[in-house]
């Protein structure tokens, strides 16, 4: 029986580059690969699967929340590769589980584990529950040399915990951080805001 894989990492950990390398390897062996991605991810083009290193391939299928796959589409396919799997719904992941189990086609999903608040995405949560193989794609923290496990959100270059859970962006919006630097960066920003507010309050009271 083929397996359902989940390969997760923080932003900037070269997940998509890894996916495109696997695609290349299959194609070098004259094997048929299907690339899938969420329809909402249009950062680098509506139909493109693009790594930040500049490599790109066209997706075969764009996935919406209500997508129901026609399994006949996958006849003769040797592997299904999925980018940004964290944005997918539980029902989509369950379809991948069935494809791997029933059609005997390996499905390899790449994505984030958690959002910028440290909470699991729906797609990632389901993959942790049902995937046969779970592997971490590692990278280091932006601020030190420890392993990154959090995605720190930045607005105008400043850390924040506010805003929608799904807000597409790259390194200018999110930074991979270790647990220590994640906490430190947010605490420093919070203290700075308090100090600024107090300074402005005192200034307003000055005759």
C-alpha positions in Angstrom: 0.0 0.0 0.0 1.2 3.5 -0.8 1.7 6.0 1.9 0.4 9.5 2.8 3.3 11.7 3.7 3.4 15.0 5.6 6.6 17.0 5.3 6.3 20.1 7.4 8.5 23.1 8.3 8.5 26.8 9.1 8.4 29.5 6.5 11.7 29.7 4.6 12.6 26.0 5.2 12.7 25.2 1.5 9.6 23.0 1.5 8.5 23.9 -2.0 12.1 23.6 -3.3 12.1 20.1 -1.8 8.8 19.4 -3.5 10.1 20.5 -6.9 13.3 18.4 -6.4 11.1 15.3 -5.8 9.1 16.2 -8.9 12.3 16.5 -11.0 13.5 13.1 -9.7 10.3 11.4 -10.7 10.3 13.0 -14.1 13.9 12.1 -14.7 12.8 8.5 -14.4 10.0 9.1 -16.9 7.4 8.7 -14.2 4.1 10.7 -14.1 3.7 13.2 -11.3 0.7 15.4 -10.5 1.3 18.7 -8.7 -1.6 20.1 -6.6 -1.9 23.4 -4.7 -4.7 25.4 -2.9 -6.5 27.8 -5.3 -6.1 30.6 -2.7 -2.3 30.6 -2.9 -1.8 33.0 -5.8 1.4 34.8 -4.5 3.5 33.7 -7.5 0.8 33.2 -10.0 -2.6 31.4 -9.9 -1.3 28.2 -11.4 2.3 28.2 -10.4 4.1 26.2 -7.8 7.1 28.4 -7.1 10.0 28.2 -4.7 11.7 31.3 -3.3 14.9 30.0 -5.0 13.1 30.9 -8.3 12.3 27.3 -9.5 8.7 26.9 -10.8 6.3 24.4 -12.3 2.7 24.6 -13.3 0.1 22.9 -11.0 -2.0 20.2 -12.5 -4.9 20.8 -10.1 -6.0 23.8 -8.0 -7.8 22.8 -4.9 -10.8 24.6 -3.4 -12.4 23.9 0.0 -15.2 22.0 -1.7 -13.1 20.1 -4.2 -14.1 16.4 -4.8 -11.5 14.6 -6.8 -12.4 12.4 -9.8 -10.1 9.5 -9.1 -10.0 8.7 -12.8 -7.8 11.8 -13.2 -5.1 10.0 -11.3 -5.0 6.9 -13.5 -1.4 6.1 -14.4 0.0 8.7 -11.9 3.1 7.5 -10.0 3.0 10.2 -7.3 0.9 13.1 -6.1 2.7 16.1 -4.7 0.8 18.8 -2.7 2.1 22.3 -1.9 0.9 24.5 1.0 -1.2 21.6 2.4 -1.8 23.5 5.7 -4.5 25.6 3.8 -6.5 22.5 2.9 -9.7 21.2 4.7 -10.1 18.0 6.6 -12.2 16.5 3.8 -9.4 17.1 1.2 -6.8 15.4 3.4 -9.2 12.5 3.9 -9.5 12.2 0.1 -5.7 12.0 -0.1 -5.7 9.3 2.6 -8.2 7.3 0.5 -6.1 7.8 -2.7 -3.0 6.5 -1.1 -4.8 3.5 0.5 -7.2 2.5 -2.3 -5.5 3.6 -5.5 -2.0 2.8 -4.2 -0.6 6.2 -5.2 1.8 7.9 -2.8 0.7 11.4 -1.8 3.4 13.7 -0.4 2.1 16.9 1.3 4.3 19.8 2.2 3.2 22.7 4.5 3.4 24.6 7.7 2.6 23.0 11.0 1.2 26.1 12.8 0.1 29.7 12.1 1.8 32.8 13.5 0.0 32.3 16.9 1.4 28.8 17.2 -2.0 27.0 16.4 -2.3 24.1 14.1 -3.8 24.7 10.7 -6.8 22.5 9.8 -5.0 20.7 7.0 -1.8 20.2 9.1 -3.9 18.9 12.1 -5.5 16.3 9.9 -2.3 15.2 8.4 -0.7 14.7 11.8 -3.7 12.5 12.6 -3.8 10.3 9.5 -0.4 10.5 7.6 1.7 7.3 7.5 5.0 9.3 7.5 5.6 12.7 9.2 9.0 14.4 8.5 10.3 17.8 9.5 12.0 20.0 7.0 14.4 22.0 9.2 15.8 25.5 9.1 17.4 27.8 11.6 16.0 30.8 13.5 16.3 34.2 11.9 17.7 35.7 15.1 20.0 32.9 16.3 21.3 29.4 15.2 18.7 27.3 17.0 16.2 25.3 15.1 13.1 27.3 14.0 9.7 26.0 15.0 7.5 29.2 15.0 6.4 31.5 12.2 6.7 35.1 13.5 4.4 37.5 11.8 5.7 41.0 11.0 3.8 44.1 10.1 6.0 47.0 9.0 8.9 45.0 10.3 7.4 44.6 13.8 6.2 41.4 15.4 2.5 41.0 16.0 -0.1 38.5 17.0 -3.0 40.3 15.4 -4.7 39.9 12.0 -6.3 37.0 10.1 -4.9 33.5 10.5 -4.5 33.1 6.7 -2.6 36.0 5.3 -0.3 35.1 2.4 3.3 36.4 2.4 6.9 35.6 2.3 10.0 36.5 4.3 9.0 40.1 4.4 5.9 39.2 6.4 7.0 36.0 8.3 10.2 34.9 9.9 11.2 31.5 11.1 12.1 31.6 14.8 13.0 29.3 17.7 10.8 29.3 20.7 13.0 31.6 22.7 13.4 34.3 20.0 9.7 34.1 19.2 8.8 34.9 22.8 11.6 37.5 23.1 10.6 39.4 19.9 7.0 39.6 20.9 7.8 40.7 24.5 10.1 43.4 23.2 7.5 44.7 20.9 4.9 44.7 23.6 7.2 46.6 26.0 8.1 49.1 23.3 4.5 49.8 22.7 3.8 50.4 26.4 6.8 52.7 26.7 5.7 54.7 23.6 2.1 54.9 24.9 3.3 56.1 28.3 5.7 58.7 26.8 2.9 60.1 24.7 0.5 60.2 27.7 3.1 62.1 29.8 3.8 64.5 26.9 0.1 65.3 26.6 0.1 66.2 30.3 3.0 68.6 30.0 1.8 72.3 30.2 
